[in-house]
Amino acid sequence: MRILDPKYECGRPEEIEQLQLERLQALIARLKRNVRRYRETLGDSRIESLADLSRLPVTTPEELADSFPYGMFALPLREVIRLHSAVGPKGRQLIIGNTQNDIKQWGRLVARQLVAAGVTANDVIQINLGNGSSGSFSGYALGAQTVEASVIAEDPFHIDYQLAMLRNYRPTVLVTTPTNAKEIAAQLDKRRIDPQSLYLRTVLLSRPVDELARHELQAGLFARVQCNFGIPVILDPGFCVQCEHGSFHVNEDHFLVEIRDGELLVTTLLREATPLLRYATRVCCQLKRTKCKCGRTTATIIPGQRLDRQVLVNEMPLYEEQIREVLSHTSIANHSVEIEFTDRHIVLTLAVSDRIFDDLIRTLETVRLEVESEFLSRLGVEAKVKLISPHRGTVATAQP
């Protein structure tokens, strides 16, 4: 049975609830004492049982963004040793702080996921998460350190370097995004590299995929595939553990979860630097509370769709407002632009007057280079530009 902390992962429900109540009461006392926003909204609120949780205020992403950078911190900066950022509503930046103890706890929670995936001290872990994922990289590295596995301390972006590392460093575990895992499998097939010639036995994906995609990746990489479900503002990775039966088990000794109108709300019970009470995740979820075949008794979460307008482009979370902001720094800022999203790119369709097409090739290349540069430098994603004549339809597409 691959369970790191059976006391908390397999504890009796009534014991976990009592632990959560005690930690919730201590959390509320800390929030009233150290965070002005909570002191004002909580007033004289008292918690006698977990049933009282619904009477407490909800913390929204907008409130967290409004408090940028340190308005929601419960400790002075001198006690915060690491800062992580996340993308908030409409692309606004959110800041999460971590104390030394927060970091230690994070490593332990990620270790639970690694152990559930079969990782041991004998494994070598390659982490390929790409741009904007330094926080997640740190989390997996902390978890690997906890289980005493070896970590390749590089995150190569180019697929050639990733394949070279898979062959030369001989990692047995790959932590990566679904998009990157699919690309690796495709390149192995294209280059006629037998996946069985690699040493991989486990692939841990940064987010959930459906069963069909998981089985295709298992066949293409010849390795067992498990997934992570995390919420960057709460913890990602480390919020959940996916067991061998595919269920996502919440680490309930650290997080109190509830569903309100289909939305997942999370309370961080032990976080010191940036504790959050009933944080609205903007993710639609279901919760189940039945003992799993794996032996875990904690709540099982079934992730659904996002309730805001966030999309993933090459695994980067983005909002349309961010796209408009980047466009405002280009020469097409005052033009009407239609925005589409694919798994890999942002597609921008621009309607322009006929006179521009007198020198179409030069114009298209100039626009392409300018827009591509702005999106790569500001958001770290690629953009494709389509120019459309009002009378001629699509004339050409600029390929990055």
C-alpha positions in Angstrom: 0.0 0.0 0.0 1.6 3.2 -1.2 0.7 5.7 1.6 3.2 8.0 3.3 1.1 9.3 6.2 -1.6 6.7 7.0 -2.5 8.5 10.2 -3.9 11.4 8.2 -4.6 9.8 4.8 -6.4 6.8 6.3 -7.7 8.2 9.6 -11.2 7.7 10.9 -13.5 10.5 9.5 -14.6 11.6 13.0 -10.9 12.0 14.1 -10.1 14.0 11.0 -13.1 16.3 11.6 -12.1 16.9 15.2 -8.6 17.8 14.0 -10.0 20.1 11.3 -12.2 21.8 13.9 -9.3 22.5 16.3 -7.2 23.8 13.5 -10.0 25.9 12.1 -10.6 27.5 15.5 -6.9 28.3 15.8 -6.9 29.7 12.3 -9.7 32.1 12.9 -8.0 33.4 16.0 -4.8 34.0 14.0 -6.8 35.7 11.2 -8.6 38.1 13.6 -5.3 38.9 15.3 -3.0 39.4 12.2 -5.1 40.2 9.0 -7.1 43.4 9.0 -9.5 42.3 6.3 -10.5 39.2 8.3 -10.6 41.1 11.5 -13.2 43.4 10.0 -15.3 40.7 8.3 -15.2 38.0 11.0 -16.1 40.3 13.9 -17.0 38.2 16.9 -17.7 35.0 14.9 -17.2 31.8 16.8 -16.9 28.2 15.6 -18.4 25.4 17.7 -18.5 22.8 15.0 -17.7 22.4 11.3 -21.3 23.1 10.5 -20.7 26.7 11.5 -18.3 27.1 8.6 -21.0 28.2 6.2 -21.7 31.3 8.4 -18.2 32.6 7.8 -17.3 35.1 4.9 -16.0 33.8 1.6 -12.6 35.1 0.4 -12.7 35.9 -3.4 -9.9 36.1 -5.9 -10.8 39.7 -6.5 -10.2 40.5 -2.8 -6.9 38.8 -2.9 -5.9 40.8 -6.0 -7.1 44.0 -4.4 -4.7 43.3 -1.4 -1.7 43.0 -3.7 1.1 42.6 -2.8 1.1 41.9 1.0 -2.3 43.0 2.3 -3.4 39.4 3.1 -0.2 38.3 4.8 -0.6 37.2 8.4 3.1 37.6 9.2 5.7 40.3 8.6 8.0 39.9 5.6 11.0 39.1 7.7 9.4 35.7 8.5 8.5 35.0 4.9 11.3 33.2 3.0 9.7 32.6 -0.4 7.1 34.3 -2.6 5.1 32.7 -5.4 2.9 34.5 -7.8 -0.3 33.2 -9.5 -2.6 34.5 -12.2 -5.8 36.1 -10.7 -9.0 37.4 -12.1 -8.6 39.1 -15.5 -4.9 38.4 -15.4 -4.2 40.3 -12.2 -1.3 39.1 -10.2 -1.7 37.3 -6.8 1.2 36.9 -4.3 1.4 33.9 -1.9 4.1 33.9 0.8 5.7 30.9 2.5 7.4 30.6 5.9 10.1 28.0 6.6 7.4 25.8 8.1 5.1 26.3 5.1 7.9 25.1 2.8 8.5 22.1 5.0 4.8 21.2 5.0 4.6 21.6 1.3 7.4 19.1 0.7 5.6 16.6 2.9 2.3 17.0 1.0 4.0 16.6 -2.4 5.8 13.6 -1.1 2.4 12.0 -0.4 1.6 12.3 -4.1 5.0 10.9 -5.1 4.7 7.9 -2.8 1.2 7.3 -4.2 2.8 7.2 -7.6 5.3 4.6 -6.5 8.3 6.9 -6.2 11.1 5.8 -3.8 14.6 6.8 -2.9 15.9 4.7 -5.8 14.2 6.9 -8.4 15.6 9.7 -10.6 13.1 12.4 -11.4 13.1 14.6 -14.4 10.8 17.7 -14.2 9.7 19.4 -17.4 7.0 21.9 -16.7 8.1 24.9 -18.9 7.5 28.6 -18.6 5.7 30.1 -15.6 6.0 26.9 -13.5 8.9 27.7 -11.1 6.6 27.3 -8.2 5.4 23.9 -9.2 9.0 22.9 -10.0 10.0 23.8 -6.5 7.1 21.8 -5.0 8.1 18.6 -6.8 11.7 19.1 -5.9 10.8 19.5 -2.2 8.7 16.4 -2.4 11.5 14.4 -4.0 13.9 15.6 -1.4 11.4 14.4 1.3 11.4 10.8 -0.2 15.1 11.1 -0.9 14.8 10.6 -4.6 17.2 12.2 -7.0 16.1 15.2 -9.0 17.6 16.5 -12.3 17.9 20.2 -11.4 17.2 21.5 -15.0 13.9 22.2 -16.8 14.9 22.2 -20.5 12.3 23.8 -22.8 13.4 22.4 -26.1 12.1 19.0 -27.0 15.6 17.9 -28.2 17.1 18.5 -24.8 14.3 16.8 -23.1 14.8 13.7 -25.2 18.5 13.8 -24.6 18.0 13.9 -20.9 15.6 11.0 -21.0 18.2 8.9 -22.8 21.4 10.2 -21.0 20.3 10.8 -17.4 18.1 7.7 -17.4 15.2 9.2 -15.2 12.7 6.7 -14.0 10.0 9.3 -13.2 8.9 12.2 -15.5 6.9 15.1 -14.1 5.5 17.2 -16.9 2.4 18.8 -18.5 -0.1 16.8 -20.6 0.9 18.9 -23.7 4.6 18.2 -23.2 4.0 14.5 -22.5 2.0 14.3 -25.8 4.8 16.0 -27.7 7.5 13.7 -26.2 5.4 10.6 -27.2 4.9 12.1 -30.7 8.6 12.8 -31.1 9.6 9.3 -29.9 7.3 7.8 -32.6 8.5 10.2 -35.3 12.2 9.6 -34.6 11.6 5.8 -34.2 12.9 5.7 -30.7 11.5 2.7 -28.8 10.0 4.1 -25.5 11.0 0.8 -23.9 14.6 1.8 -24.5 14.1 4.5 -22.0 14.1 3.9 -18.2 10.8 5.6 -17.5 8.3 3.7 -15.5 6.1 6.6 -14.1 4.8 9.8 -15.6 3.1 12.4 -13.3 1.1 15.0 -15.2 0.6 18.5 -13.8 -3.2 18.5 -14.4 -5.9 15.9 -15.0 -6.6 14.4 -18.3 -9.4 12.1 -19.4 -9.0 8.3 -19.5 -8.5 8.1 -23.2 -5.7 10.6 -23.2 -4.1 8.9 -20.2 -4.2 5.5 -21.9 -2.7 7.0 -25.1 0.1 8.5 -23.2 0.8 5.3 -21.3 1.1 3.5 -24.6 3.2 6.2 -26.2 5.6 6.5 -23.3 5.4 2.9 -22.1 5.0 4.1 -18.5 2.3 4.3 -15.9 0.6 7.8 -16.0 -0.9 9.5 -13.0 -2.2 13.1 -12.6 -2.1 16.0 -10.3 -4.9 18.4 -9.4 -3.8 21.6 -7.8 -4.9 25.2 -7.2 -1.9 27.6 -7.5 -3.3 30.0 -4.9 -3.9 27.1 -2.4 -1.2 24.6 -3.3 0.0 23.2 -6.6 1.2 20.4 -6.2 0.3 19.1 -2.8 -3.4 19.9 -2.5 -4.5 16.4 -3.5 -3.1 12.9 -3.9 -4.2 10.8 -6.9 -4.2 7.1 -5.9 -3.7 4.1 -8.1 -7.5 3.9 -8.7 -7.5 7.4 -10.2 -9.3 9.2 -7.3 -8.1 12.6 -6.1 -7.9 12.6 -2.3 -7.8 16.0 -0.6 -5.1 16.3 2.1 -7.8 17.1 4.7 -5.5 17.6 7.6 -4.3 20.7 5.8 -7.3 21.8 3.8 -11.0 22.1 4.7 -13.0 21.8 1.5 -16.7 22.5 0.8 -18.9 23.0 -2.3 -21.1 26.1 -2.6 -23.3 26.4 -5.7 -21.0 23.9 -7.4 -17.9 25.9 -6.7 -15.0 24.5 -4.6 -14.2 26.6 -1.5 -10.9 25.8 0.3 -9.7 26.9 3.8 -6.0 26.5 4.5 -5.8 25.2 8.0 -2.0 25.3 8.7 -0.5 27.9 6.3 1.3 30.5 8.2 2.3 33.3 5.8 -0.9 33.7 3.7 -3.8 31.7 5.3 -7.1 31.8 3.4 -10.6 31.3 4.7 -13.2 29.8 2.4 -11.3 30.8 -0.7 -13.5 30.7 -3.8 -11.4 28.7 -6.3 -13.6 29.5 -9.4 -13.5 25.7 -10.2 -16.6 23.6 -10.4 -16.1 20.4 -8.4 -17.9 17.5 -6.8 -17.0 15.9 -3.4 -17.4 12.3 -2.3 -16.8 11.0 1.1 -16.5 7.2 0.8 -13.6 5.0 1.6 -11.5 4.3 -1.4 -10.2 0.9 -2.5 -6.7 2.3 -1.9 -7.4 2.6 1.8 -7.6 6.4 2.0 -10.6 7.8 3.8 -10.3 11.5 3.0 -12.7 13.4 0.7 -12.4 12.6 -3.0 -12.6 15.5 -5.3 -13.9 15.3 -8.9 -12.7 18.4 -10.8 -14.9 20.1 -13.4 -14.8 23.1 -15.6 -13.6 26.6 -14.5 -16.3 29.1 -13.6 -14.3 32.1 -14.8 -12.9 32.8 -18.3 -9.5 31.4 -17.7 -8.0 29.3 -20.5 -4.8 27.3 -21.0 -2.5 28.1 -23.9 0.5 25.8 -24.0 -0.3 25.1 -20.3 -0.2 28.8 -19.3 -3.3 30.2 -17.6 -4.5 33.3 -19.4 -7.4 35.7 -19.5 -8.6 37.6 -22.5 -7.9 40.8 -20.7 -4.2 39.9 -20.7 -4.3 39.5 -24.5 -5.9 42.9 -24.9 -3.2 44.4 -22.7 -0.4 42.9 -24.8 -2.1 44.1 -28.0 -2.3 47.6 -26.6 1.5 47.7 -26.9 1.5 46.9 -30.6 0.8 48.8 -33.8 -2.6 47.0 -34.2 -3.8 48.3 -30.8 -6.6 50.4 -32.4 -7.8 47.7 -34.8 -10.6 45.2 -34.2 -9.0 41.9 -33.4 -10.8 38.6 -32.9 -9.2 36.3 -30.4 -9.2 32.5 -30.4 -7.4 30.0 -28.3 -5.9 26.7 -29.2 -3.9 24.2 -27.0 -0.6 25.7 -28.3 -1.3 29.2 -29.6 -3.3 32.4 -29.4 -4.9 33.1 -32.8 -5.5 36.8 -33.7 -7.7 37.6 -36.6 -7.3 41.2 -37.8 -9.5 42.9 -40.4 -7.6 45.6 -42.3 -8.3 47.9 -45.3 -7.6 46.9 -48.8 -4.8 49.4 -49.2 -2.6 47.4 -46.8 -2.5 44.5 -49.2 -0.6 46.6 -51.8 2.5 45.3 -50.0 1.0 42.2 -48.3 4.1 40.2 -47.7 6.1 43.0 -46.0 3.0 44.0 -44.0 2.2 40.5 -42.8 5.8 39.8 -41.8 6.1 43.1 -39.9 2.9 42.5 -38.0 3.8 38.9 -37.3 7.2 39.7 -35.9 5.9 42.5 -33.8 3.0 40.6 -32.3 5.1 37.4 -31.8 7.7 39.3 -29.9 5.3 41.1 -27.6 3.4 37.9 -26.7 6.6 35.9 -26.1 8.2 38.5 -24.0 5.1 39.5 -22.0 3.2 36.2 -21.6 5.6 33.5 -22.8 3.2 32.1 -25.4 3.2 32.1 -29.2 0.6 34.0 -31.3 -0.5 33.4 -34.9 -1.8 36.4 -36.9 -4.4 36.2 -39.6 -5.1 39.2 -41.8 -8.6 39.5 -43.3 -9.8 41.9 -46.0 -13.4 43.0 -45.4 -14.1 42.1 -49.1 -11.7 39.2 -49.8 -11.9 37.1 -46.7 -8.8 35.5 -45.3 -5.9 36.5 -47.4 -2.9 35.1 -45.5 -1.8 33.7 -42.1 1.4 34.6 -40.4 3.0 31.5 -39.0 5.4 32.0 -35.9 
